[in-house]
Amino acid sequence: MRYEIRVEGHLSETLANVFPELDHVVISDETVLFGPVVDEAHLYGLLGRCQSLGLRVLEMRRLPD
């Protein structure tokens, strides 16, 4: 499975490195994290990292395989 997680604002390289399994790109005033997600537990772990860092998740969606 591949997912895309859009968060508000521009993530610094330091914050982006908290998600080593995901690539990222800045579009407008958002940062898009994307990449493989192994299972549901991994997905919830990614969302938990976002929450613990105070990132505002704008959208999360599964990408086509």
N, C-alpha and C positions, 0 to 999 in steps of 0.2 A: 504494500500500500504506500502511496505517496500522498502527502498532505501539504497544504499551504496555510500558513498562519500569518495574518496581517496584523501588525501592531502599530499603534499611534507613534509618530515621531521617527527620528533618525537614531538608530542604535549605533553606539560607538563600537569600534572594533573589539574593545574589552567586553562589552555586553554581548556582542554577537558570538564571541568565543565561548560563552556559556552554553551555546547550542552547537557543539562541534560536529554533530551528525547532520546538521542542516546547512544549506547554502542560504545566502541572503542577498537581497538587492533593495536599494532605496528607490521608491517611486513616489514623487510628490512629497507629501508630509507623512508618508508611511514607510515602514520597513516590512518587506515580505520575506518570511522564513519559509523554506520549502525543502522537501527531501523525503527520504524513506522513513516510514514509521512501522516498527516491527509488529506491534499489537496494541490493543486498547490500553494496557498498562503504560506502555511507552508514551502514547498520546496524552494520557492524563499526567504523566510525569513532565512532559513538555509544557503543558498548561500550568502545572504547579510551579515550574520554574518562572514562567511569565508572571504569575501572581506574586511569587516571592520577591521578584525584582521590581514590582510595581508597574509592570507594563500593561497598558490597556489593549486588550485583544479586540480588534474591530471585526474580524471575520476569520473563520476557520472552515476549510473545505477539503474534501478528499479530491485528489486529482485523478484523472483517468489514467489507467495503467498503460 
